[in-house]
C-alpha cells in the first residue's frame, strides 16, 4: 500500500490563504466610509437581488464581498446570533464588537477545519451618535479581525489602490454627498480610464446607517433617490444647514428587514 504524501500544517495554511487571497483580488472592491449622516456603504453591484449590504441589528450593518452563497450564510447566521442575544439578555448587549468577535471565531474555525476556506471578506459596522463613536471591524477569510480607525475601510479587489485615493482626500466631517463622491472616485480606479463620471446608479449598491435613528438605522438607497445622490456627489451644490448630511428628498426611509431572505442562485460578487 502506498504511503500518503506528507504536507506540513504550515504549508496547508499557506495554501489555503493564498487560494482565498487570489480569489478576493479578482473581484470588485467595496467601500465603507463615515460621514456626518452616518456610515455609508458603496460597492459595484449590478444585481438587484444579490445584496452585499444588509442590516444585522438596530444600528449595526453587515457588508461583504466574495462568494455570495458563503457570505449570505454568514449574514443569516449573524442575524440569528444578534436576535438571540438581544432576546436572551438585552438589546444593548448586541454590539458590533461582539458580532465581529463571533464572526472571527466562526471564520477561523472554518479556515482551520474545512478543506476550502470561505472566499469572503466582511465588515461589521455600528453607527454612533457622532463619527468619533462609530465602530467598524473588518474580518477576513482566516478569522483575522481588525478595528478600523481611519474613517473608512476597503473590502476585497484592488484594496490598496482604492485605499490610497481615500487616504489622500478623506477628512472627518464629510457630508453625505462628499462621502459619496469620494467613494466613487476611489472605486473608479478599478475602471479603465479611472473616471467616476460614467458610473450610474444601476451599477452600484448603496446603503446608509443613519446616525439620526435609534432603531432600524439601516437604509438602502436605490432608484431615483440614488440617481439624485449621484448627481449631487458629482456636481455638489451648496446645502442649507438643515439639508446638509441628509439623504436626498424622497429617500428610502424603510429599513431592510433583518429576517432571513430566501436563498438566491450561487454567484460570486
N, C-alpha and C positions, 0 to 999 in steps of 0.2 A: 504494500500500500504506500502510495507516495505521500510525503510529508507536506503539509500546507506551508506556504511561504510565510515567513515572519515579517511583520511590519511593526515598527516601534509605535507606541502611543503618540509620541511627539509628531511622527510623520503622518499618522492618521488625522490628528487635529489640524495640522498644517494643510493637508489636502482638502479637508472639509472647509476650512476658512478660505483657501484660495478659490475653491469652487463657488462659494456663496458670493465672495467679493467680485469675481469676474461677472457673475450674473447681474449683480446690482449696478456695476459700472456701465452696463449696456442699456439701462432704462433711462427714463427722463426724470430729472430731479424735481423735488418738491420743496417749497419754502414755507417756513413758519416764522412770522415776524410780529413783534409787538408794536402797538401804536396807541394813540390816545383813546381810540374807540374800544380797544381790547386786543385780542390776538388774532391776526389774520393768517389764513391758510390759502396758499395758491399752488396749483400744480397743473401741468398739461394733462388733460383727460377728455378726449372727445366723446367718451361714453356717457350716456345719461343714466345708465343702470348700475354700472360697477363703480362704486364710490370709494375714494381714498380717505375722505374725512367724515367723521361722524361723532355723535355725542356719546360719551361714556356715563356722565352723571351731570348734576346740576350746572356746574361751572368748569367741567373737565371734558376735554375732547381728545379724540384718537385720530392720528394721522399715520399713514403708512404708504410705502412704495414697495414694489417687488411682485411676487406671485400672488395674484388675487385670492385664490381659494385658501391659501395659507394665512394671509393677514386677515381675511374675513373670519376665519376660525378663531383667530386671536381676538378680534373685535368682539365677537359674540361671547367668548369666554370672559372677557373683561367686563362686559355689561352685566353678566350674571354675577361675577365676583363683586362688583360695586353694589348692585342691588341687594345682594345677600348681606353684605357688610352693613349697609345702611339700615336694613330691616332688623338685623340681629342686635345691632348696637345703636348707633346714632348717625344721622346724615353727616354730621361734622367729622365722623371717623373715616369717611370716604375722602381720601386725599390723592393728589397726583403722585406724591412721593410713594404712598403705599401701593398704588397701582403700578408705578414704574418698577418698584422692587419685586412685585409679584410677577410682572412680565419678564423681568430679568431672570428670575429663578426658573420660570417656565421655559424660556428660550435656552437658558443654559443647560437644562436637563435634556431638551430635545437635541441640542447640538452634541452633547456627550453620548447619549444613549442611542440615537437613531442613526441609520446608515447614511442618510442625507440630511443636512441641516435645512432649516426653513430659509427660503430665499427672500427675506424681508428685512426692512429697516423701519422702525416705528418711532413715533413721538407721542408722548403723553403731555398735554399742556393744561394748566389751570390758570384761569384769569383771576387776578386780584382786584382790589379796589383802586390800585394805582399800578403803573407799569413796574414800579420797584418791587411790588409783591407778586408779580406774575411768576409762575414756575413752569419751566419747560425741560423735559427729560427726553433724551434720545437713547434708544435701546437698539442694539444691532443683533445680528443673527446668532452670535455666540453667547448672548446674555450680558454683554458689557453694557453698563448704563452710565450716562454722564449727564450732569445737570448743566444746562447751557445758561451762561450769564451775559452773553453779548447782545441780547435783544432779538436774536434770530438764530435759526438753525436750518441747515440744508440736508435733505434726505436723498441718498442714492445718486446715481448718474455721475455727472461731472461736478461733484460736490465742491471740490477745491476751486474750480474756475468760477462757479456761481457764488461761492462764499467770498471770493476776492472782490467781486463787484459790490456785494453788500457791505463789506468792511470799509470800502472807500467812501461810501455815501450814507451809511446808516448813522442816525443820531437819535438820541432819546427825544420823545415828544412829537414824533411824526404824526401827521393827520392820517386818516384812513386813506384818502386819495394819494397822499405822498407815499405811504407804505405800499399801496397797490402799484404805483408807478415804479418804485424801486424794485419790487418783486418781479415785475415784468421785465425790467431792464436786466436783472440778474439772470432770469431764466432764458432770456434771448440769446445769451452767449452759446447756448446749445444749438441755436438755429444757424443755418447758412446765412452769412451776412451779419449776424449778430444784432439785428434790429427788432425792436418790440412793436413797431408801427403796424405791422401786418397781423399781430396777434388779435384774435377775435374771441368773443365770449363762448362760441361753440367749441373752441379748442381748450378751454380752461375749466377747472373745477375750483370754486372759490367758496370759502366759508369764514365765519367770524364768531369768536367767543365775545359776546357783547358785555363790556365792562359794566354797563348801567343796569343789568338784570341780575337779580339774586338767584333765581331758579331758571332752569332751561335756557341758559345763556347762549347755547349753540344755534346759529342761524346759517342756512345756506343762502348764497347769493347767486341767482341764475336768471336767464332770460333777459328781458328788457332792463331789469334792475342792474344786472351785471354789465350790460352794454353801457348804461349811464355811468356806472363807476369807472369803466374802462376809458370812456371819453373824458371824464374829469381827470383821470390819472394821466392821460396823455397830454391834455391841454388844461392844466389846473387853472381855475379861476378863483379870485378872492372869495372867501367864505365868511359869512357872518359868524359871530361868536356862538350863536345858538346852533348853527348848522355844522360848524367845523367838527370833524371827527365822527360824524354820524353817517349812517347809510343813506344812499340816495332816496328820494321820495318814492314811496311805494315799495320799499324793500321788504323782503320776506320776513315777517315777524313770527313765523311759525317755527318752533324748534323742530329739529329732526327727532322723531321718536326713538327712544332707546330700545324699543322692542326688537327682538331678533328679526332681521329681514330674511326672506326666503333665499335659498342658495341660488347663485347665478352660475352660468357656464364658466368653467375654468378659463382664466385668461391672465397672462402676465401683464402688469401695468407699470 
